[in-house]
């Protein structure tokens, strides 16, 4: 479990094929302090398990399923990545419940500098539209953000300067892919009200429920 509050922007040292997956080595001096083998670290929003560690680097094995659903397979030496260690029971819950289980990869459509923020527009597959609402929570490359506006296939988030400068967003450009995790609480609500359907409240579903 994570909060979506980034602790450190690490740097990919290497990405090497390993079977059908990839062995990633990341330099992150702050994150490595107190981290042990087997610990979970959120990399750009994807929960990964530490398999090797030194004083300033850690390694993870990224499996095929993760590579299919995330942007981790595009990492090269020098790629900046958002990092967060797993939530401690005594930690303040400053963001929202982030599982580290990526739903899909979105694409940055625009970055607009406003007077006090940066407005980023991100596209996503229309099949995920039911999971996103205005002023709802979303994790973008592991960052807990609030949806400012949304349509069926894109949404906007307003980034404060602190978040922009202290995450990998500062290195992003139009066209870049970002990992998206939609709010898990919304997923469970949709599943509970329509367990056999698509999650949408339809006229047929209302009739079946007796309305």
C-alpha positions in Angstrom: 0.0 0.0 0.0 1.3 3.5 -0.9 0.1 7.1 -0.6 1.2 8.6 -4.0 3.5 11.0 -2.2 6.9 10.7 -4.0 9.9 10.3 -1.7 12.7 10.5 -4.2 13.3 10.7 -8.0 15.7 8.0 -8.8 17.7 7.3 -11.9 17.7 4.0 -13.9 21.3 2.6 -14.1 20.5 -0.3 -16.3 17.6 -2.3 -17.9 18.6 -5.8 -18.9 16.4 -8.6 -20.3 16.0 -11.5 -18.0 14.0 -14.4 -19.4 10.7 -12.8 -20.5 11.1 -10.0 -18.0 13.6 -7.2 -17.2 16.1 -6.7 -14.4 16.1 -3.0 -13.5 18.8 -1.3 -11.4 17.9 2.1 -9.9 20.1 4.6 -8.1 18.3 6.0 -5.1 20.5 6.9 -2.1 17.6 8.1 0.1 15.3 5.2 -0.7 18.0 2.6 -0.1 18.5 3.8 3.5 16.6 1.2 5.7 15.4 -0.8 2.7 15.8 -4.5 2.8 15.6 -7.4 0.4 12.0 -8.3 -0.3 10.7 -4.8 0.5 8.1 -3.2 -1.9 9.0 -0.1 -3.8 6.6 1.8 -6.0 8.4 2.7 -9.3 6.4 5.1 -11.4 3.3 3.8 -9.7 4.2 0.1 -10.2 4.7 -2.0 -7.0 8.0 -3.9 -7.4 10.0 -6.2 -5.0 13.6 -5.5 -4.1 15.8 -8.5 -5.1 19.3 -6.8 -4.7 20.4 -3.8 -2.8 23.6 -1.7 -2.2 24.2 1.5 -0.3 22.7 3.6 -3.1 21.1 1.2 -5.7 18.4 -1.4 -5.7 17.3 -4.0 -8.3 13.9 -5.4 -9.2 12.7 -8.1 -11.6 9.9 -6.8 -13.7 7.7 -9.6 -15.1 5.9 -9.9 -18.4 2.5 -8.8 -17.1 3.9 -5.6 -15.6 5.8 -4.8 -18.9 2.5 -5.2 -20.8 0.6 -2.7 -18.6 3.2 -0.1 -17.7 6.0 2.0 -19.1 8.7 0.2 -17.2 9.8 -1.6 -20.4 10.8 1.7 -22.0 13.3 2.6 -19.3 16.9 3.3 -20.4 20.0 4.3 -18.5 19.4 7.8 -17.0 15.6 7.6 -17.1 14.2 9.5 -14.0 11.7 7.5 -12.0 9.3 8.4 -9.2 9.9 6.3 -6.0 7.9 5.6 -2.9 8.4 2.9 -0.2 5.4 1.0 1.2 3.2 2.8 3.7 3.9 2.3 7.4 0.9 1.9 9.7 1.9 5.1 11.6 2.4 7.2 8.5 0.2 10.2 7.7 -2.1 9.4 4.8 -1.4 12.5 2.7 -2.4 11.2 -0.7 -4.9 8.4 -1.4 -4.9 4.6 -1.3 -2.4 3.6 -4.1 -1.9 -0.2 -4.6 0.9 0.0 -7.1 -1.2 -2.1 -9.6 -1.2 -0.2 -12.9 -4.4 -0.2 -14.9 -3.1 1.2 -18.2 -0.6 3.6 -19.8 -1.9 7.1 -20.7 -0.3 9.6 -23.0 0.4 13.3 -22.3 -1.6 15.4 -24.8 -0.6 18.8 -23.5 1.3 20.7 -20.8 0.2 24.2 -20.1 1.9 26.6 -17.8 -0.6 28.6 -15.7 0.2 31.4 -13.3 0.4 29.1 -10.2 0.3 25.6 -11.6 1.0 23.4 -14.6 -2.1 21.9 -16.3 -1.5 18.5 -17.8 -3.9 16.8 -20.2 -3.6 13.0 -20.4 -5.5 10.5 -22.7 -6.5 7.0 -21.7 -8.5 4.1 -23.2 -12.2 4.9 -23.2 -12.9 1.5 -21.5 -11.6 3.0 -18.2 -13.9 6.1 -18.3 -16.2 4.6 -15.6 -13.4 4.7 -13.1 -12.6 8.5 -13.2 -14.7 11.4 -12.0 -14.0 15.2 -11.6 -12.3 16.0 -8.3 -11.6 12.3 -7.8 -8.2 10.8 -7.1 -5.8 9.2 -9.6 -2.2 8.0 -9.6 0.0 9.2 -12.5 3.4 7.6 -12.6 2.7 6.9 -8.9 1.9 10.5 -8.0 -1.4 11.0 -6.1 -3.3 13.7 -8.0 -6.8 15.2 -8.2 -8.7 15.1 -11.5 -9.6 18.7 -12.5 -11.6 17.8 -15.6 -12.5 14.6 -17.5 -14.1 13.4 -20.7 -14.6 9.9 -22.0 -11.0 9.5 -23.1 -8.9 12.1 -21.4 -8.5 14.1 -18.1 -6.7 17.1 -16.8 -4.7 17.5 -13.6 -3.3 20.7 -12.1 0.2 20.3 -10.7 1.6 22.6 -8.1 5.2 23.8 -8.7 6.6 21.7 -5.8 5.2 18.4 -7.2 6.3 19.3 -10.7 9.9 20.1 -9.6 10.2 17.1 -7.2 8.9 14.3 -9.4 9.7 13.0 -12.9 7.0 15.3 -14.4 9.6 18.0 -14.9 11.2 15.8 -17.6 8.0 14.8 -19.3 7.0 16.0 -22.8 3.9 15.8 -25.0 3.5 12.3 -26.3 5.2 10.6 -23.3 3.5 7.7 -21.7 2.5 7.7 -18.0 1.3 4.8 -15.8 -2.2 5.2 -14.6 -3.9 3.6 -11.5 -7.5 4.6 -11.0 -9.0 4.9 -7.5 -9.5 1.4 -6.0 -12.4 2.6 -3.9 -14.3 3.6 -7.0 -13.7 0.2 -8.5 -15.1 -1.6 -5.6 -18.2 0.7 -5.4 -18.9 0.0 -9.1 -18.4 -3.7 -8.7 -20.7 -3.9 -5.7 -23.6 -2.1 -7.4 -23.3 -4.0 -10.7 -21.3 -7.2 -10.0 -22.1 -8.9 -13.4 -22.0 -5.9 -15.6 -19.6 -3.3 -16.9 -19.9 -1.1 -13.8 -22.3 1.3 -15.4 -25.8 1.9 -14.0 -28.1 1.2 -17.0 -31.9 1.2 -17.4 -31.9 -2.6 -17.7 -29.9 -2.9 -14.4 -32.3 -0.5 -12.6 -35.3 -2.6 -13.7 -33.5 -5.8 -12.6 -33.0 -4.2 -9.2 -36.7 -3.3 -8.9 -36.6 0.4 -9.7 
